[in-house]
């Protein structure tokens, strides 16, 4: 192997390893500015999960107004922005395995949407119905 091949392998292998690691082990959601760290519900939100896995944390979830979610025929749907930052809203069906079944300590309806720009769709990681008051 020539000098160029060795130099590339010394720089390229760590770069490729880093990319693979980031792909296999995605970053966990977290409270970046620390505003919820002192909340009495902080630990509860951190362990909150649906059958799809951890919901990440309160900082990643969004409170939903009562007019923006509904239950029909035993299933839920929620109204969300069509794209991140969009003002256009669409109704999204909540998969049954995304519904959190433990009691809602926060009291408010919350949703953890995942926007996929490549496929132009929205999936719901977690949904926690509120009291609809």
C-alpha positions, 0 to 999 in steps of 0.5 A: 500500500502506498503512502496515500493509501495509508494516510486515507486509512488512518483518517478514513477508518475512524470517520467510517466507524463514527458514522456507523456508530451514530447510525446504530446508536442514535442519540437519546432525547434529552432536556438540553437547557435543563428547564425540566430537571427540577420537575417532580415528574422528570424521572417519570417522563424519562422512563415513559415508554410505549410498546415502540420504546422510550418516548425520550423525555418531556422535552421531546413530547408536545402537549396537545389541545383537546380539540387536536385529538380524538378517540373513535372506535377504540383508536386515537388520532391527533392533529399535527403540523404537516411538516416541522414548523408548518402551520398546515395541520393534518390528522394522523392516526395513532398506532395502537402500540404507540399508546401509553397505557399507564396513568397520565401523571401530567394530566395533559394529552401528549404526543411524540411525533417523528417527522421523516423528511425523506418519506414525507410522513409522520409517525407517532412514537408515543401518545398519552391521552389526557382527561379531555376536560 
